[in-house]
Amino acid sequence: MDIYNALHYKVTLLMKRARSIQNKIDQTLSVLSTIARVPFEAAESQQRFQQAAFKHSFFTLVQNYQPQVDAFSCGVASAVIVLNSIAGKASFTQKALLTKETDKIKHRKLVKQKNGGFTLEELAAIMRWHRCRVKVQYCDTKIKSAALNAFKSDLMRCLSGNEEFLVANFDSEKLIQSGSGHFSPLAAYDRISDSVLVMDTGRHRTPWHWVPIEHLYGAMQTKDGPSFRGYLLVKAQG
């Protein structure tokens, strides 16, 4: 009888574990099915762009867009796009953005190493050195309506003119993309679909695309070392 009870206990435990694993698989499949990434070239994208009320800065960003030159330069490319958009001319290049002075923030050799690149605060410091006002906004709270609404408010303000720009720092894997930590400017917001246009700097692997804003926020609400990711609000100094 004791052997029977022991076997029954083990079988029950295994069945509970199997149900737990199946629930996790179902949750993952559910997330995959709801992250509807829409490429910019798609017909659905054109509809979203036409109906989007917040896209004023798109036209400035697109004139200054350039893809990252290597796997480690998403932050550099994002900074150059935004800095040139603020300057109103091509004053900055990816090759010349980092200097001996910015090496004091993070040395160029470290940036180019595996798992290199920049943290959110490091990229903010680089852009400040290039005479910009930068506010760092960490997404370090759970996805609550207040936090998401604050992000939307920042996004809509930035996209309503050419004075301030928003650079997102997110975990690509959370959006079912290759890679991990990534930077890209945000270029439009469509309220009807509640989605945002990511002007992806890694165009060699991921075209520009629309993604549900809540999923993007979730991808920003991830850890990069001890700190959370988030976004930068960038404007001219003065």
ABEGO torsion letter per residue (X at the ends): XAAAAAAAAAAAAAAAAAAAAAAAAAAAAAAAAABBBBBAABAAAAAAAAABABAAAAAAAAAABBBBABAAAAAAAAAAAAAAAAAGBBABBAAAABBAAAAAABBAAAAABBGBEBBAAAAAAAAAAAGBBBBBBBBABBBBAAAAAAAAAAAAAAAABAABBBBBBBBAAAAGBBEBBBBBBBABBBAAAGBBBBBBABAAABBBBBBBAAAAAAAABBBBEABBBEBBBBBBBX
